[in-house]
Amino acid sequence: MRDIQGENDNRGIELERVGIAGLRYPVCFDDGQLRQNGIADTAVTVRLQHDRRGTHMSRMVALVHKHLHRFDPQEFPTVLKTGAYELDAPSITCTVNFPVSTPVIAPASGVESWVVHDVTIEGHWNEGDVHVTTSVTSEVTSLCPCSKEISDYGAHNQRSRVTLSIIGRGSTPYPLTITEAVHIIEDSSSAPAIPLVKRPDERVLTMQAYDHPVFVEDMARDISSSCRSRGLTHEVHVRNLESIHSHDAVAFVAG
């Protein structure tokens, strides 16, 4: 059978990325601390040489099926190297998006519920050089220091959506676990965001937030400071879903 996509191309144009996206596939995530089954949204792309007409996209699906069914981010560099070899590509990028859940206990009643976090892990292998970016997005509560200072009573608070991205390289592709990233995000906030709370819990959380007011700038700096103390290459995005303004407040820092 004629292999049309394997034929030569004479236009002399290299493609930076070509491949598949939006492949939803069952994944068992296991990093030694957190083990969960779910459906991941995956993408695989390669750099296509100037003389190649096409790549073998079916091999990309096979790569996900064979190597990401049980997904340990520590093994991601090996998966990328294997994919680059099987696709005969000078570079390969693989992205895995999936939600994970962690248990949380209400502070007064002790009832348990689950908080869901969005995770994106992107690995890039380029002629032997590899880096892996793990991004965790979680929601917390923040209370405005200015509002507390100027009000006779009370202060406005809101949910904050925080994304912490950690870049691992070489032999340390996954230097911070998802669980640890969630803890760093929560520690920067005024209070956690908990799905299931009773009235005594609301009282505790409201007062906790009031006692720990933070600006969007404070959260970004506190998270970055925690990462810097660990020697982690990182990016932090914070977005306050403002409760009394018609806009959101945002902050970004990289280190």
Solvent accessible surface area in square Angstrom, and as a share of the most:
residue,aa,sasa,rsa
1,M,240,1.07
2,R,173,0.63
3,D,76,0.40
4,I,82,0.42
5,Q,72,0.32
6,G,38,0.36
7,E,54,0.24
8,N,127,0.65
9,D,24,0.13
10,N,149,0.76
11,R,170,0.62
12,G,50,0.48
13,I,117,0.59
14,E,78,0.35
15,L,80,0.40
16,E,126,0.57
17,R,137,0.50
18,V,30,0.17
19,G,23,0.22
20,I,28,0.14
21,A,85,0.66
22,G,51,0.49
23,L,38,0.19
24,R,183,0.67
25,Y,47,0.18
26,P,63,0.40
27,V,8,0.05
28,C,14,0.08
29,F,3,0.01
30,D,23,0.12
31,D,19,0.10
32,G,72,0.69
33,Q,107,0.48
34,L,18,0.09
35,R,160,0.58
36,Q,42,0.19
37,N,118,0.61
38,G,35,0.33
39,I,99,0.50
40,A,1,0.01
41,D,56,0.29
42,T,1,0.00
43,A,24,0.18
44,V,0,0.00
45,T,26,0.15
46,V,3,0.02
47,R,46,0.17
48,L,9,0.05
49,Q,41,0.18
50,H,101,0.45
51,D,54,0.28
52,R,80,0.29
53,R,127,0.46
54,G,21,0.20
55,T,9,0.05
56,H,43,0.19
57,M,80,0.36
58,S,87,0.56
59,R,105,0.38
60,M,0,0.00
61,V,55,0.32
62,A,56,0.43
63,L,2,0.01
64,V,1,0.00
65,H,112,0.50
66,K,147,0.62
67,H,53,0.23
68,L,1,0.00
69,H,102,0.45
70,R,122,0.45
71,F,3,0.01
72,D,24,0.12
73,P,0,0.00
74,Q,93,0.41
75,E,87,0.39
76,F,1,0.00
77,P,26,0.16
78,T,90,0.53
79,V,13,0.07
80,L,0,0.00
81,K,128,0.54
82,T,37,0.21
83,G,1,0.01
84,A,4,0.03
85,Y,182,0.69
86,E,66,0.30
87,L,10,0.05
88,D,81,0.42
89,A,11,0.09
90,P,26,0.16
91,S,5,0.03
92,I,1,0.00
93,T,7,0.04
94,C,0,0.00
95,T,21,0.12
96,V,0,0.00
97,N,54,0.28
98,F,15,0.06
99,P,75,0.47
100,V,2,0.01
101,S,25,0.16
102,T,19,0.11
103,P,75,0.47
104,V,25,0.14
105,I,95,0.48
106,A,1,0.01
107,P,66,0.41
108,A,51,0.39
109,S,50,0.32
110,G,44,0.42
111,V,44,0.25
112,E,97,0.43
113,S,12,0.08
114,W,133,0.47
115,V,21,0.12
116,V,93,0.53
117,H,1,0.00
118,D,87,0.45
119,V,2,0.01
120,T,45,0.26
121,I,0,0.00
122,E,59,0.26
123,G,0,0.00
124,H,40,0.18
125,W,40,0.14
126,N,54,0.28
127,E,117,0.53
128,G,50,0.48
129,D,88,0.46
130,V,16,0.09
131,H,51,0.23
132,V,0,0.00
133,T,33,0.19
134,T,6,0.04
135,S,21,0.14
136,V,2,0.01
137,T,28,0.16
138,S,3,0.02
139,E,46,0.21
140,V,1,0.00
141,T,25,0.14
142,S,0,0.00
143,L,4,0.02
144,C,22,0.13
145,P,29,0.18
146,C,71,0.43
147,S,15,0.10
148,K,60,0.25
149,E,143,0.64
150,I,140,0.71
151,S,45,0.29
152,D,142,0.73
153,Y,189,0.72
154,G,40,0.38
155,A,23,0.18
156,H,27,0.12
157,N,63,0.32
158,Q,13,0.06
159,R,120,0.44
160,S,0,0.00
161,R,97,0.35
162,V,0,0.00
163,T,30,0.18
164,L,1,0.00
165,S,9,0.06
166,I,4,0.02
167,I,28,0.14
168,G,2,0.02
169,R,137,0.50
170,G,38,0.36
171,S,116,0.75
172,T,73,0.43
173,P,6,0.04
174,Y,8,0.03
175,P,48,0.30
176,L,8,0.04
177,T,21,0.12
178,I,0,0.00
179,T,32,0.19
180,E,63,0.28
181,A,3,0.02
182,V,4,0.03
183,H,100,0.45
184,I,10,0.05
185,I,0,0.00
186,E,58,0.26
187,D,122,0.63
188,S,6,0.04
189,S,13,0.08
190,S,1,0.01
191,A,3,0.02
192,P,35,0.22
193,A,27,0.21
194,I,23,0.12
195,P,84,0.53
196,L,79,0.40
197,V,39,0.23
198,K,103,0.44
199,R,211,0.77
200,P,75,0.47
201,D,0,0.00
202,E,92,0.41
203,R,159,0.58
204,V,51,0.30
205,L,25,0.13
206,T,85,0.49
207,M,85,0.38
208,Q,65,0.29
209,A,3,0.03
210,Y,80,0.30
211,D,95,0.49
212,H,100,0.44
213,P,40,0.25
214,V,19,0.11
215,F,77,0.32
216,V,12,0.07
217,E,83,0.37
218,D,46,0.24
219,M,0,0.00
220,A,4,0.03
221,R,166,0.61
222,D,70,0.36
223,I,0,0.00
224,S,3,0.02
225,S,66,0.43
226,S,36,0.24
227,C,0,0.00
228,R,134,0.49
229,S,94,0.61
230,R,129,0.47
231,G,68,0.66
232,L,20,0.10
233,T,67,0.39
234,H,1,0.01
235,E,65,0.29
236,V,0,0.00
237,H,85,0.38
238,V,3,0.02
239,R,117,0.43
240,N,6,0.03
241,L,43,0.22
242,E,28,0.12
243,S,65,0.42
244,I,112,0.57
245,H,85,0.38
246,S,123,0.79
247,H,113,0.50
248,D,50,0.26
249,A,29,0.22
250,V,94,0.54
251,A,20,0.16
252,F,111,0.46
253,V,37,0.21
254,A,53,0.41
255,G,42,0.40
